[in-house]
Amino acid sequence: MLTDGSRCVWDGVSDMADEVAGRDSTLVGTLLLGVLIFGLGAAAGFVARLLWPHPR
């Protein structure tokens, strides 16, 4: 179930990257894609910390 969701999200990122590359590659589009990828990574890290906490 978790892998299906992550695969769907990654397909969405891939589609967004293809759309940005197909259009006129502007700085704004590249920055938005970078922010999107950063946000997905941050969300994945947050979920990973919730699911697999490390005792200190």
Sequence and secondary structure as in RCSB ss.txt:
>XXXX:A:sequence
MLTDGSRCVWDGVSDMADEVAGRDSTLVGTLLLGVLIFGLGAAAGFVARLLWPHPR
>XXXX:A:secstr
 HHHHHHHHHHHHHHHHHHHHHS   HHHHHHHHHHHHHHHHHHHHHHHHHS    
